[in-house]
């Protein structure tokens, strides 16, 4: 330490004359007592000036300044909006768009009825297959013996009542049309499924949300499997919830992307609780070799199934419709 101090004094003695000659100033020797007096005078002057400022400035103005700064910080930290609609249009007009059209052609015409070679012949005759079958039945029935009129009336009434029951059952079946299959995926026409499988974009909005400590990328009709949400009285089966505020981190579509800073203010995601159940059994097996020791346990975590109903962008942003909604895939 003494050597370091000695080298520092020698270096300062060499550099001080050069510095004084450059700045055209004279260096005076100041002892320790003068240093202490100068330091005390500076501290007292600073304290007095701070006290005078606080005494003359009201506390309300200081609080107003702080709140204004916080509001400015919040106003500038909503989200960052990136408009890439022009780049998307250029990509669709290029070879990439031609590839997407080929993917669309994969499902074209798959929803049409199967080809019937006799349909053209029957159309020329003005008959259908059902009408021909009915005429054959009449011919077969007329060839037998004549039945009693009372029996015919009773049979007609029974057939009429039976037809009414069948119509009521068909109406009930038409009212209930499932939207999702057993795997949780939405039921789509065959043409649409083949086009999406070939690489055609589904379109629509998607979002990145923060739920139960995990981030999920979701779009409409998605099924989320998350840890059991509590309290159950609030997250009961059939209840709908709107995720917004700090839990929406990003919202985007083909034309625009809103990146949260750290969240997207105004964006909303609607979800519905479909089921509260337990996950598949996880086997925990432990074995100690050569010790005749083994242990096998099972664990099933409690999960909540959430169905994404809708993804909405902020009001100030223009929503873009999906490609599958604008174009007819079956045409």
C-alpha positions as CSV (number, residue, x, y, z in Angstrom):
1,X,0.0,0.0,0.0
2,X,2.8,2.4,0.8
3,X,4.5,1.7,-2.5
4,X,1.2,2.4,-4.4
5,X,0.8,5.7,-2.5
6,X,4.4,6.7,-3.3
7,X,3.9,5.9,-7.1
8,X,0.7,7.9,-7.1
9,X,2.3,11.0,-5.6
10,X,5.2,10.8,-8.1
11,X,2.8,10.5,-11.0
12,X,0.7,13.4,-9.8
13,X,3.9,15.5,-9.4
14,X,4.8,14.8,-13.0
15,X,1.4,15.5,-14.5
16,X,0.3,18.5,-12.5
17,X,2.8,21.0,-14.0
18,X,1.7,20.0,-17.5
19,X,-2.0,20.3,-16.6
20,X,-1.4,23.7,-15.1
21,X,0.5,25.0,-18.1
22,X,-2.3,23.8,-20.4
23,X,-5.1,25.5,-18.4
24,X,-3.0,28.6,-17.7
25,X,-3.8,28.3,-14.0
26,X,-1.7,28.4,-10.9
27,X,-1.8,25.6,-8.3
28,X,-1.6,26.7,-4.7
29,X,-0.8,24.5,-1.8
30,X,-3.8,24.0,0.5
31,X,-3.5,22.3,3.8
32,X,-6.0,19.9,5.4
33,X,-7.6,22.5,7.6
34,X,-8.5,24.6,4.6
35,X,-9.9,21.6,2.8
36,X,-12.2,20.8,5.8
37,X,-13.4,24.4,6.0
38,X,-14.2,24.5,2.3
39,X,-16.1,21.1,2.5
40,X,-18.2,22.3,5.5
41,X,-19.2,25.6,3.7
42,X,-20.3,23.7,0.6
43,X,-22.4,21.2,2.5
44,X,-24.1,24.0,4.5
45,X,-24.9,26.0,1.4
46,X,-26.3,22.9,-0.3
47,X,-28.5,22.0,2.6
48,X,-29.8,25.6,2.9
49,X,-30.7,25.7,-0.8
50,X,-32.5,22.4,-0.6
51,X,-34.5,23.5,2.4
52,X,-35.4,26.8,0.7
53,X,-36.6,24.9,-2.4
54,X,-38.7,22.6,-0.3
55,X,-40.2,25.5,1.8
56,X,-41.1,27.5,-1.3
57,X,-42.4,24.6,-3.4
58,X,-45.7,23.2,-2.2
59,X,-46.0,19.4,-1.8
60,X,-49.1,19.3,-4.1
61,X,-47.1,20.5,-7.1
62,X,-44.4,17.8,-6.4
63,X,-47.1,15.1,-6.3
64,X,-48.7,16.4,-9.4
65,X,-45.4,16.3,-11.2
66,X,-44.8,12.7,-10.2
67,X,-48.4,11.6,-11.3
68,X,-47.9,13.3,-14.6
69,X,-44.7,11.5,-15.2
70,X,-46.3,8.2,-14.3
71,X,-49.2,8.9,-16.7
72,X,-46.8,9.8,-19.5
73,X,-44.9,6.6,-18.9
74,X,-48.1,4.5,-19.0
75,X,-49.4,6.3,-22.1
76,X,-46.2,5.5,-24.0
77,X,-46.0,1.9,-22.8
78,X,-49.3,0.4,-24.1
79,X,-48.1,-1.6,-27.2
80,X,-46.2,-1.3,-30.4
81,X,-48.2,-1.7,-33.6
82,X,-46.5,-3.0,-36.8
83,X,-48.4,-2.8,-40.1
84,X,-47.2,-5.4,-42.5
85,X,-50.2,-5.6,-44.9
86,X,-48.2,-4.4,-47.9
87,X,-45.6,-7.1,-47.4
88,X,-48.3,-9.7,-47.0
89,X,-50.0,-8.5,-50.3
90,X,-46.6,-8.8,-52.1
91,X,-46.1,-12.3,-50.7
92,X,-49.5,-13.4,-51.9
93,X,-48.9,-11.9,-55.3
94,X,-45.6,-13.8,-55.6
95,X,-44.9,-17.5,-56.0
96,X,-45.8,-18.1,-52.4
97,X,-49.4,-17.1,-53.2
98,X,-49.4,-19.6,-56.1
99,X,-48.4,-22.3,-53.7
100,X,-51.3,-21.4,-51.4
101,X,-53.7,-21.6,-54.3
102,X,-52.5,-25.1,-55.1
103,X,-53.2,-26.0,-51.5
104,X,-56.7,-24.6,-51.9
105,X,-57.2,-26.8,-54.9
106,X,-56.6,-29.9,-52.8
107,X,-60.0,-29.5,-51.2
108,X,-62.0,-28.2,-54.1
109,X,-65.0,-30.4,-55.0
110,X,-64.5,-32.8,-52.0
111,X,-67.9,-31.9,-50.5
112,X,-69.8,-32.8,-53.7
113,X,-72.1,-35.8,-53.8
114,X,-70.6,-39.0,-55.2
115,X,-71.0,-39.6,-58.9
116,X,-74.1,-41.6,-59.9
117,X,-74.0,-42.9,-63.5
118,X,-77.8,-43.3,-63.6
119,X,-78.6,-39.8,-62.5
120,X,-78.4,-38.3,-66.0
121,X,-80.7,-41.1,-67.4
122,X,-83.3,-40.6,-64.6
123,X,-83.2,-36.8,-65.1
124,X,-84.1,-37.3,-68.8
125,X,-87.0,-39.5,-67.8
126,X,-88.2,-37.0,-65.2
127,X,-88.0,-39.6,-62.4
128,X,-85.8,-40.3,-59.4
129,X,-84.7,-43.5,-57.8
130,X,-87.1,-43.1,-54.9
131,X,-90.1,-42.6,-57.3
132,X,-89.2,-45.8,-59.2
133,X,-89.0,-47.8,-56.0
134,X,-92.4,-46.5,-54.9
135,X,-93.9,-47.6,-58.2
136,X,-92.4,-51.0,-57.9
137,X,-93.9,-51.4,-54.4
138,X,-97.3,-50.4,-55.6
139,X,-97.2,-53.0,-58.4
140,X,-96.2,-55.6,-55.9
141,X,-99.0,-54.7,-53.5
142,X,-101.7,-54.5,-56.2
143,X,-101.0,-58.0,-57.4
144,X,-102.3,-59.6,-54.2
145,X,-105.8,-60.1,-53.0
146,X,-108.0,-57.2,-51.9
147,X,-107.9,-56.4,-48.2
148,X,-110.6,-55.1,-45.9
149,X,-111.3,-51.3,-46.0
150,X,-111.2,-51.1,-42.2
151,X,-107.8,-52.6,-42.1
152,X,-106.6,-50.2,-44.7
153,X,-107.9,-47.2,-42.7
154,X,-106.2,-48.4,-39.5
155,X,-102.9,-49.0,-41.3
156,X,-103.1,-45.6,-42.8
157,X,-103.7,-43.9,-39.4
158,X,-100.8,-45.9,-37.9
159,X,-98.5,-44.9,-40.7
160,X,-99.5,-41.2,-40.3
161,X,-98.8,-41.3,-36.6
162,X,-95.4,-43.0,-37.2
163,X,-94.4,-40.4,-39.7
164,X,-95.2,-37.6,-37.3
165,X,-93.0,-39.2,-34.7
166,X,-90.2,-39.6,-37.2
167,X,-90.5,-35.9,-38.2
168,X,-90.3,-34.7,-34.6
169,X,-87.2,-36.8,-34.0
170,X,-85.6,-35.4,-37.2
171,X,-86.3,-31.9,-36.1
172,X,-84.7,-32.5,-32.7
173,X,-81.6,-33.9,-34.4
174,X,-81.4,-30.9,-36.7
175,X,-81.6,-28.5,-33.7
176,X,-78.6,-30.2,-32.0
177,X,-75.5,-30.0,-34.2
178,X,-72.2,-30.7,-32.5
179,X,-69.5,-28.1,-33.2
180,X,-66.5,-30.2,-32.0
181,X,-65.5,-33.8,-32.4
182,X,-64.3,-36.3,-29.7
183,X,-60.7,-35.0,-30.0
184,X,-61.8,-31.4,-29.2
185,X,-61.1,-30.1,-32.8
186,X,-63.8,-28.1,-34.6
187,X,-65.9,-30.0,-37.1
188,X,-65.0,-28.8,-40.6
189,X,-66.1,-29.8,-44.1
190,X,-63.8,-32.3,-45.8
191,X,-62.7,-29.7,-48.4
192,X,-61.6,-27.3,-45.7
193,X,-59.7,-29.9,-43.8
194,X,-57.8,-31.1,-46.8
195,X,-56.9,-27.5,-47.8
196,X,-55.6,-26.7,-44.3
197,X,-53.7,-30.0,-44.2
198,X,-52.0,-29.0,-47.5
199,X,-50.8,-25.7,-46.0
200,X,-53.5,-23.2,-46.7
201,X,-53.6,-20.4,-44.0
202,X,-56.7,-20.4,-41.7
203,X,-56.6,-16.7,-41.2
204,X,-58.1,-14.8,-38.2
205,X,-56.5,-13.3,-35.1
206,X,-54.2,-15.0,-32.7
207,X,-52.9,-13.9,-29.3
208,X,-50.3,-14.8,-26.7
209,X,-51.8,-14.8,-23.2
210,X,-50.5,-15.3,-19.7
211,X,-52.6,-17.8,-17.8
212,X,-51.8,-19.5,-14.5
213,X,-48.1,-18.7,-14.8
214,X,-47.7,-20.0,-18.4
215,X,-47.8,-18.4,-21.8
216,X,-50.1,-19.8,-24.5
217,X,-50.5,-18.9,-28.2
218,X,-54.2,-19.2,-28.9
219,X,-56.6,-18.6,-31.7
220,X,-60.4,-19.1,-32.1
221,X,-61.7,-22.6,-31.4
222,X,-58.5,-23.7,-29.6
223,X,-58.7,-26.0,-26.6
224,X,-56.4,-25.2,-23.7
225,X,-55.4,-27.7,-21.0
226,X,-54.1,-25.8,-18.0
227,X,-53.6,-26.5,-14.3
228,X,-56.8,-26.4,-12.3
229,X,-57.9,-22.8,-12.0
230,X,-59.1,-21.8,-8.6
231,X,-61.5,-20.8,-7.0
232,X,-63.8,-23.4,-8.6
233,X,-66.8,-21.3,-7.8
234,X,-65.5,-18.7,-10.2
235,X,-64.0,-21.0,-12.8
236,X,-67.0,-23.4,-12.9
237,X,-68.0,-25.5,-15.9
238,X,-69.9,-23.4,-18.5
239,X,-68.7,-20.1,-17.2
240,X,-67.2,-17.6,-19.7
241,X,-64.3,-15.2,-18.9
242,X,-62.6,-12.4,-20.7
243,X,-58.8,-12.3,-20.5
244,X,-57.5,-8.7,-20.9
245,X,-55.2,-6.1,-19.4
246,X,-51.8,-7.4,-18.3
247,X,-52.5,-11.0,-19.3
248,X,-52.6,-10.3,-23.1
249,X,-49.0,-10.0,-24.3
250,X,-49.4,-10.0,-28.1
251,X,-52.2,-9.9,-30.7
252,X,-51.7,-10.2,-34.5
253,X,-53.3,-11.3,-37.8
254,X,-52.1,-11.3,-41.4
255,X,-52.0,-7.5,-41.7
256,X,-51.0,-6.1,-38.3
257,X,-49.1,-7.1,-35.2
258,X,-49.5,-5.5,-31.7
259,X,-46.6,-6.2,-29.4
260,X,-47.3,-5.5,-25.7
261,X,-45.0,-3.2,-23.7
262,X,-45.4,-5.4,-21.7
263,X,-49.1,-5.9,-22.4
264,X,-51.5,-4.9,-25.2
265,X,-54.1,-2.5,-23.7
266,X,-57.5,-3.0,-25.2
267,X,-57.0,-6.5,-26.5
268,X,-59.4,-9.2,-25.2
269,X,-59.6,-13.0,-25.4
270,X,-62.9,-14.8,-24.5
271,X,-62.6,-18.3,-23.0
272,X,-65.2,-20.8,-21.7
273,X,-64.6,-23.5,-19.1
274,X,-65.6,-26.8,-20.8
275,X,-64.4,-29.4,-18.3
276,X,-62.6,-29.9,-14.9
277,X,-61.0,-33.3,-14.8
278,X,-57.7,-35.1,-14.1
279,X,-54.9,-35.7,-16.6
280,X,-53.5,-39.0,-17.8
281,X,-51.7,-41.1,-15.2
282,X,-48.0,-40.3,-14.8
283,X,-46.0,-43.4,-13.5
284,X,-43.2,-42.7,-11.0
285,X,-41.0,-45.8,-10.7
286,X,-37.9,-46.0,-8.6
287,X,-35.6,-49.0,-8.3
288,X,-32.5,-49.7,-6.3
289,X,-30.5,-52.4,-8.0
290,X,-29.2,-55.3,-6.0
291,X,-31.2,-54.2,-3.0
292,X,-34.5,-55.8,-3.7
293,X,-36.1,-52.4,-3.5
294,X,-38.6,-50.9,-6.0
295,X,-41.4,-48.4,-5.8
296,X,-44.2,-47.6,-8.3
297,X,-46.6,-44.7,-7.8
298,X,-49.1,-42.9,-10.1
299,X,-49.9,-39.2,-10.3
300,X,-52.8,-37.5,-12.0
301,X,-52.8,-33.7,-12.0
302,X,-56.1,-31.8,-11.9
303,X,-56.6,-29.8,-15.1
304,X,-59.2,-27.4,-16.6
305,X,-60.2,-27.4,-20.2
306,X,-60.7,-23.9,-21.7
307,X,-62.3,-23.3,-25.1
308,X,-61.2,-20.1,-26.9
309,X,-64.3,-18.3,-28.2
310,X,-63.0,-15.1,-29.7
311,X,-59.8,-13.0,-30.0
312,X,-60.3,-9.3,-30.4
313,X,-57.7,-6.7,-31.2
314,X,-57.7,-3.1,-29.7
315,X,-60.4,-0.8,-30.9
316,X,-57.9,1.5,-32.6
317,X,-56.6,-1.3,-34.9
318,X,-58.3,-2.5,-38.0
319,X,-59.4,-6.1,-37.8
320,X,-58.7,-8.3,-40.8
321,X,-60.9,-11.2,-41.7
322,X,-59.5,-14.6,-42.3
323,X,-58.8,-16.0,-45.7
324,X,-61.1,-18.9,-45.3
325,X,-64.0,-16.5,-44.5
326,X,-63.5,-14.4,-47.6
327,X,-63.1,-17.1,-50.1
328,X,-65.3,-20.1,-50.8
329,X,-63.3,-23.2,-50.5
330,X,-65.9,-25.6,-51.9
331,X,-66.6,-23.5,-55.0
